[in-house]
Amino acid sequence: MHTTNHESILADALELAQSYRNSKNARALKPTASTAELRAGFDIELPVQGRPAKQVIKLLDKAAKPGLQGNSNANFYGWVMGASSEVGIAADILTSAWGQNAGIYQTAPSAAIAEEAASRWLLELLDLPRESTIGFTTGATMASFISLAAARYEVLRRQGWSLHEDGLIGAPSIKVFVSAEAHASVLAVLQYLGFGSRNLIRIPTDAQGRIHIATLATEMSLLDANTPAIVIAQAGHINSGAFDDADKIADLAQQHNAWFHIDGAFGLWARSSSNYKALTTGIDRADSWAVDGHKWLQVPYDSGYAIVRNGTAHRHAMSISASYLNRNEDDGRNPSEYGPELSRRARGFTTWAVLQSLGSEGVGNMIDRHCACAKQLAKKITSIKGVNVLNDVDLNQVAITFDDGYNLPSYEKSKNADATNAVIDHIQQQNQCFVSGADWQGYRIMRVSVISDQTGPENIEQLVNAIRQAWSAVLSQRAEHMALAKCG
């Protein structure tokens, strides 16, 4: 057993962390180590008596760095991943040092009250019904899980069924209306909650991925008055950034006594911008919302918020009770009433700090800057022959495809897959910008998400140049291959 110098170890860790953050925009964006190399660094012998703590921290840093993704870099556009703000990281370090278990008020009073304050600010910033309750969770996936668990409880209660007493066996069948382009996490959550695929009614979408309202209305008109129902919409399509028509969906949900949930993992933050809030008209009429903190708000991973208008349904779906979970009348918020975890990290501290650091104006300005950057990118690249943008760039997402004239659609793969993948690969190999791919609307696309807190117009110019150079290289290579094929 080795003597531990806590102050020295923390100083070493902070020095390594600071060095990494200071170099974030100079480091490679793509991991440089292979899977085998990472295993060699981590899968070392487990010592019998334990290594000195300072050595362990150095070993961890050495093993991890080659496999770290560069999503804190201003030139990172893959997936939809926030960059973790500096103040959030600092608050996260304190959170770890304090070591609080934020399950109930009495185990972590400060954590509970931080969540109370941050909840109020979130509802103000997102302009959602102020009576709503918020569960601080790991991300939008668990936020949808919590919200839809509340939905399941409530729509069954309306039909006189007690989920707590009778469970799901023999319960009325709940019909769930969901977009044909719903995010995979929503479909997974529905499965976790016991909704089989036969209970899902998939509604087709338009060219931007928005729910076809007329079809939804027709499908919902077939509901029996005694059939419990849930309808799920998107605020910010993962590829296009498009918003479902929340106002019209809210009308239909109200008409059929259905619970209305919105998956707003990143798009819900548009409500904090005066320039983009119009995209979210009607969203405040929903019954629940799922949103990430670790995306556009730049809170360190992991952070998400389950927001539920009906606090009673929220608590009934989530509450854990036992005699040892002590509570007094003058206690503050009990976090375990709003999420499934009894033991968990005190997530409210980082949200509290980031919101205080940015302020409402700072959040809105960041949204505006990123959306302007997305429009800048779309305008620049569409002037390049063979480069096409498939979506209406209304938010921060840009769906790009490349056509060299040799691409033909086939049964096996998406249109333009070869050329688009080649451009993505070239950019990733250069490791100055990072982009990733997806399949959408029958095409292989390069999906660019402008969401790192430091990304600005100058970074977009770098990305435009990277795309132009990659496309030129790909065209030259493919022309050479075609020439060789003709000669052969």
C-alpha positions in Angstrom: 0.0 0.0 0.0 1.5 3.4 -1.0 1.2 6.6 1.0 -1.0 9.0 -0.9 -0.2 12.7 -1.2 -3.6 14.0 -2.2 -2.6 17.5 -2.9 0.3 16.4 -5.2 -2.0 14.0 -7.1 -4.7 16.6 -7.7 -2.1 19.1 -8.9 -0.7 16.5 -11.3 -4.1 15.7 -12.7 -5.0 19.4 -13.0 -1.8 20.1 -14.8 -2.4 17.3 -17.3 -6.0 18.4 -17.8 -5.0 22.0 -18.4 -2.3 21.0 -20.8 -4.8 19.0 -22.8 -7.4 21.8 -22.9 -4.8 24.3 -23.9 -3.8 22.2 -26.8 -7.3 21.2 -27.9 -7.2 23.2 -31.1 -3.7 22.1 -32.0 -4.2 18.3 -31.5 -5.3 15.8 -34.0 -9.1 15.6 -34.2 -9.2 11.9 -35.0 -7.7 9.3 -32.6 -4.2 8.4 -33.7 -4.0 4.9 -32.0 -5.4 1.7 -33.3 -7.6 -0.5 -31.2 -4.7 -2.9 -30.6 -2.5 0.0 -29.5 -5.1 1.3 -27.1 -5.5 -2.2 -25.6 -1.8 -2.4 -25.1 -1.9 0.8 -23.2 -4.8 0.0 -21.0 -4.8 -3.8 -20.6 -1.7 -4.0 -18.4 -1.2 -6.3 -15.4 -3.3 -5.6 -12.4 -0.8 -5.1 -9.5 -1.2 -7.1 -6.3 -0.5 -4.2 -4.0 -1.3 -1.2 -6.1 0.8 1.3 -7.9 1.7 4.7 -6.6 -1.1 7.1 -7.3 1.1 9.6 -9.2 2.2 6.8 -11.5 -1.4 5.7 -12.1 -2.4 9.2 -13.2 0.5 9.4 -15.6 -0.2 5.9 -17.0 -3.9 6.8 -17.5 -3.0 10.0 -19.4 -0.5 8.2 -21.6 -2.9 5.3 -22.4 -5.9 7.5 -23.1 -4.5 10.5 -25.1 -3.9 8.6 -28.4 -7.6 7.4 -28.4 -9.3 10.7 -27.5 -11.8 12.1 -30.0 -11.2 15.7 -30.8 -14.8 17.0 -30.1 -13.5 19.9 -27.9 -11.8 21.3 -31.1 -13.5 24.2 -32.9 -13.0 22.3 -36.2 -15.0 19.2 -35.0 -18.3 18.7 -36.9 -19.0 15.0 -36.4 -22.2 13.7 -35.0 -23.8 16.4 -32.7 -21.3 16.7 -29.9 -20.7 19.7 -27.6 -17.2 20.8 -26.6 -17.5 21.0 -22.8 -17.0 24.7 -21.7 -14.1 25.6 -19.5 -16.4 26.7 -16.6 -18.3 23.5 -16.9 -15.1 21.5 -16.6 -14.1 23.5 -13.6 -17.4 22.9 -12.0 -17.2 19.2 -12.8 -13.8 19.0 -11.1 -15.4 20.5 -8.0 -18.3 18.1 -8.3 -15.9 15.2 -8.3 -13.9 16.6 -5.4 -17.1 17.1 -3.3 -18.1 13.6 -4.1 -21.8 14.1 -3.3 -24.5 11.4 -3.9 -27.4 13.5 -5.2 -30.1 10.9 -4.8 -32.1 12.7 -2.1 -32.0 16.1 -0.5 -30.6 14.9 2.8 -27.6 13.1 1.2 -26.6 16.2 -0.8 -28.6 19.4 0.1 -26.4 21.7 -2.0 -26.8 19.5 -5.0 -30.6 19.5 -4.7 -30.8 23.3 -4.3 -28.5 23.8 -7.3 -30.9 21.7 -9.3 -33.8 23.8 -8.1 -32.2 27.0 -9.2 -31.0 25.6 -12.5 -34.4 24.1 -13.2 -36.0 27.6 -13.0 -33.4 29.1 -15.3 -33.8 26.3 -17.8 -37.6 26.8 -18.0 -37.1 30.5 -18.4 -34.4 30.1 -21.1 -36.4 27.5 -23.0 -39.7 29.4 -22.3 -41.5 26.2 -21.3 -44.4 26.0 -18.8 -43.0 27.2 -15.5 -44.9 24.5 -13.5 -42.9 21.8 -15.3 -40.5 19.6 -13.3 -37.0 18.6 -14.5 -35.0 15.4 -14.0 -31.3 15.9 -14.4 -30.0 12.8 -16.2 -27.3 11.5 -18.5 -28.6 12.8 -21.8 -31.6 13.0 -24.1 -32.0 9.2 -24.3 -32.6 8.9 -20.6 -34.6 12.2 -20.7 -37.0 10.6 -23.2 -37.1 7.4 -21.1 -38.2 9.4 -18.0 -40.6 11.5 -20.0 -42.2 8.6 -21.8 -42.4 6.6 -18.5 -44.5 9.5 -17.2 -46.5 9.5 -20.4 -47.2 5.7 -20.0 -48.3 6.2 -16.4 -50.6 9.1 -17.2 -52.3 7.9 -20.3 -53.2 4.6 -18.5 -54.4 6.5 -15.5 -56.8 8.4 -17.7 -58.3 5.1 -18.7 -58.7 4.1 -15.0 -55.7 1.7 -15.0 -53.2 1.8 -12.1 -49.7 1.0 -13.4 -48.4 0.8 -9.9 -51.0 -1.7 -8.7 -51.8 -3.7 -11.9 -48.6 -3.3 -13.9 -48.5 -3.8 -17.6 -50.0 -7.3 -17.8 -53.6 -6.9 -19.1 -53.2 -3.1 -19.4 -55.0 -1.2 -22.3 -52.8 -1.2 -25.4 -51.2 2.2 -25.9 -50.8 3.4 -29.4 -47.6 5.4 -30.1 -47.4 7.7 -33.1 -43.8 8.4 -34.1 -42.0 9.8 -37.1 -40.6 7.4 -39.7 -37.4 9.3 -39.1 -37.5 9.3 -35.4 -34.0 9.2 -33.7 -32.8 5.7 -32.9 -32.7 6.6 -29.2 -36.4 7.3 -29.1 -37.1 3.9 -30.7 -34.8 2.2 -28.2 -36.5 4.0 -25.2 -39.9 2.8 -26.4 -38.6 -0.7 -26.5 -37.2 -0.4 -23.0 -40.6 0.8 -21.8 -42.3 -2.3 -23.3 -43.8 -0.8 -26.4 -43.5 -3.5 -29.1 -43.2 -2.5 -32.8 -46.9 -3.5 -33.3 -47.9 -0.6 -31.0 -45.9 1.9 -33.0 -47.6 3.8 -35.9 -44.8 5.2 -38.1 -45.8 8.4 -39.8 -44.1 9.2 -43.1 -42.1 12.4 -43.5 -41.4 15.1 -46.1 -38.1 15.8 -47.8 -36.7 17.5 -44.7 -37.7 14.7 -42.3 -40.8 16.5 -40.9 -43.9 14.5 -39.9 -46.6 14.5 -42.6 -49.4 16.1 -40.6 -52.3 15.0 -42.9 -51.2 11.3 -42.5 -50.9 11.8 -38.7 -54.4 13.2 -38.6 -55.8 10.4 -40.6 -54.1 7.7 -38.4 -55.1 9.4 -35.1 -58.7 9.7 -36.4 -58.9 5.9 -36.2 -58.3 5.9 -32.5 -61.1 4.7 -30.2 -62.1 7.1 -27.5 -60.8 4.6 -24.9 -57.5 4.0 -26.5 -54.6 5.6 -24.7 -52.1 7.3 -27.0 -48.7 9.1 -27.2 -47.5 11.1 -30.0 -43.8 11.9 -30.4 -42.3 14.8 -32.5 -38.8 16.2 -33.2 -37.3 19.6 -32.5 -34.2 19.5 -34.7 -33.9 16.5 -37.1 -30.6 14.8 -36.7 -29.7 15.3 -40.4 -31.6 18.4 -41.5 -32.2 20.3 -38.3 -35.9 20.5 -39.3 -38.7 20.9 -36.8 -42.0 19.1 -36.8 -45.1 21.3 -36.8 -45.6 21.3 -33.1 -48.7 23.5 -33.2 -50.7 21.2 -35.5 -49.5 18.1 -33.6 -50.5 19.7 -30.3 -54.0 20.3 -31.8 -54.3 16.6 -32.7 -52.9 15.4 -29.4 -55.4 17.6 -27.5 -58.3 16.4 -29.7 -57.5 12.7 -29.0 -56.4 13.1 -25.3 -52.9 11.9 -26.2 -49.7 12.7 -24.5 -47.4 14.9 -26.6 -43.6 14.4 -26.2 -40.8 16.2 -28.0 -37.4 14.9 -28.7 -35.4 18.1 -28.7 -31.9 16.8 -28.0 -30.3 19.9 -29.5 -33.0 21.7 -31.4 -34.9 22.7 -28.3 -32.2 25.3 -27.6 -33.4 27.3 -30.6 -36.0 28.6 -28.2 -33.3 30.6 -26.4 -32.6 32.6 -29.6 -34.9 35.4 -30.6 -33.8 34.9 -34.2 -34.7 31.2 -34.3 -37.5 30.8 -31.8 -40.1 31.0 -34.5 -38.9 27.5 -35.7 -40.3 26.2 -32.4 -43.8 27.6 -32.5 -46.2 25.4 -30.5 -43.5 23.4 -28.7 -44.5 24.9 -25.4 -47.9 23.1 -25.8 -46.3 19.6 -25.4 -46.5 17.5 -22.3 -42.8 16.6 -22.1 -39.5 17.4 -23.6 -36.1 15.8 -23.8 -33.0 17.9 -24.3 -29.2 17.5 -23.9 -27.0 19.8 -21.8 -23.8 18.3 -23.3 -24.7 19.4 -26.8 -25.5 23.0 -27.5 -25.2 24.2 -23.9 -21.7 22.8 -23.7 -22.1 21.2 -20.2 -19.5 18.4 -19.8 -20.7 14.9 -20.4 -23.0 13.5 -19.2 -25.9 15.9 -19.0 -29.5 15.9 -20.1 -32.9 17.1 -18.9 -36.3 15.4 -18.8 -38.8 18.2 -18.6 -42.4 17.2 -17.8 -45.4 19.6 -17.5 -47.4 17.3 -15.2 -45.2 17.0 -12.1 -47.5 14.5 -10.5 -47.2 12.1 -13.4 -43.4 12.7 -13.4 -43.1 11.8 -9.7 -45.4 8.8 -9.9 -43.4 7.4 -12.7 -40.0 7.8 -11.0 -40.3 8.0 -7.2 -38.5 5.6 -5.0 -39.5 5.4 -1.3 -38.2 3.6 1.7 -38.0 4.4 5.4 -34.3 5.1 5.3 -34.7 7.7 2.6 -35.2 10.3 5.2 -37.2 13.4 4.5 -38.3 16.4 6.5 -41.1 18.9 5.6 -38.6 21.7 5.2 -36.3 19.8 2.8 -35.7 21.0 -0.7 -36.1 19.1 -3.9 -35.6 15.3 -3.8 -33.8 14.5 -7.1 -34.8 10.8 -7.0 -38.4 11.8 -7.6 -37.5 12.9 -11.1 -35.2 10.2 -12.4 -34.6 6.4 -11.9 -31.3 6.8 -10.1 -31.1 6.6 -6.4 -27.3 7.0 -6.3 -26.0 9.5 -8.9 -23.6 12.3 -9.6 -24.5 15.8 -8.6 -25.2 16.9 -12.2 -26.8 20.2 -11.3 -23.6 21.9 -10.3 -22.2 22.0 -13.9 -25.5 23.2 -15.4 -25.7 25.9 -12.7 -22.2 27.1 -13.5 -22.5 27.0 -17.3 -25.8 28.9 -17.2 -24.4 31.5 -14.9 -21.3 31.9 -17.1 -23.2 32.2 -20.4 -26.3 34.0 -19.2 -29.4 34.0 -21.3 -27.9 36.3 -23.9 -24.8 34.2 -24.2 -26.7 31.1 -25.0 -28.8 32.9 -27.6 -25.7 34.5 -29.2 -24.0 31.1 -29.5 -27.1 29.6 -31.2 -27.1 32.5 -33.6 -23.4 32.2 -34.4 -23.6 28.5 -35.1 -26.6 28.8 -37.3 -25.0 31.6 -39.2 -21.9 29.4 -39.7 -24.0 26.6 -41.1 -25.6 29.0 -43.6 -22.1 30.3 -44.5 -20.9 26.7 -45.1 -23.9 25.9 -47.3 -23.5 29.0 -49.4 -19.8 28.5 -50.0 -19.8 24.8 -50.9 -22.8 24.9 -53.2 -20.7 27.0 -55.6 -18.4 24.0 -56.0 -19.4 21.8 -59.0 -20.7 18.4 -57.9 -21.3 19.4 -54.3 -24.9 19.5 -53.1 -26.7 20.4 -49.9 -29.8 18.2 -49.4 -31.4 20.1 -46.6 -32.9 23.6 -46.0 -30.2 25.0 -43.7 -32.6 26.5 -41.1 -30.5 25.6 -38.0 -26.9 24.2 -37.4 -27.0 21.0 -39.5 -25.8 20.7 -43.1 -26.3 17.5 -45.1 -23.9 17.4 -48.0 -23.5 14.9 -50.9 -21.0 14.7 -53.7 -21.7 13.7 -57.3 -18.8 13.0 -59.8 -21.1 11.8 -62.5 -20.1 8.2 -62.1 -22.4 7.4 -59.2 -25.5 5.3 -59.9 -28.1 4.3 -57.4 -28.2 0.7 -56.6 -30.3 -1.6 -54.5 -27.4 -2.3 -52.2 -26.3 1.2 -51.3 -27.2 4.8 -51.1 -26.7 7.2 -54.0 -23.3 8.9 -54.2 -21.9 6.6 -51.5 -18.5 6.0 -53.1 -17.7 9.7 -53.8 -19.1 11.0 -50.5 -17.3 8.4 -48.4 -14.1 9.1 -50.2 -14.3 12.8 -49.4 -15.1 12.1 -45.7 -12.1 9.7 -45.6 -9.8 12.2 -47.1 -10.8 14.9 -44.7 -10.4 12.6 -41.7 -7.0 11.5 -42.9 -5.8 15.1 -43.1 -6.9 15.4 -39.5 -7.4 19.2 -39.6 -11.2 19.1 -39.6 -13.5 16.2 -38.6 -16.7 15.2 -40.3 -18.7 12.1 -40.3 -21.3 10.4 -42.6 -24.8 9.1 -42.5 -27.5 7.7 -44.9 -30.5 9.9 -45.5 -33.2 10.3 -48.2 -31.5 7.6 -50.3 -28.2 9.4 -50.3 -24.9 8.9 -48.5 -24.3 12.3 -46.8 -21.5 14.1 -45.1 -23.3 15.4 -42.0 -21.8 18.6 -40.6 -23.0 19.8 -37.2 -21.8 23.2 -36.1 -22.0 23.0 -32.3 -18.6 23.4 -30.7 -18.7 26.5 -28.5 -15.5 28.0 -30.1 -16.6 27.5 -33.7 -16.8 30.7 -35.7 -16.7 32.0 -39.4 -12.9 31.5 -39.6 -13.3 27.8 -38.8 -16.0 27.5 -41.5 -13.5 28.9 -44.0 -11.1 26.1 -43.0 -13.7 23.5 -43.5 -14.7 24.9 -46.9 -11.1 24.7 -48.0 -10.8 21.2 -46.6 -13.9 20.1 -48.5 -12.7 21.7 -51.7 -9.3 20.1 -51.5 -10.7 16.7 -50.6 -13.2 16.9 -53.4 -10.5 17.9 -55.9 -8.3 15.0 -54.8 -11.1 12.5 -55.0 -12.1 13.7 -58.5 -8.5 13.4 -59.7 -8.2 9.9 -58.3 -11.5 8.7 -59.7 -10.7 10.3 -63.2 -7.4 8.4 -63.2 -9.1 5.2 -62.3 -11.7 5.6 -65.1 -8.9 6.3 -67.6 -7.0 3.2 -66.5 -10.1 1.2 -66.8 -10.7 2.3 -70.4 -7.1 1.6 -71.3 -7.4 -1.9 -69.7 
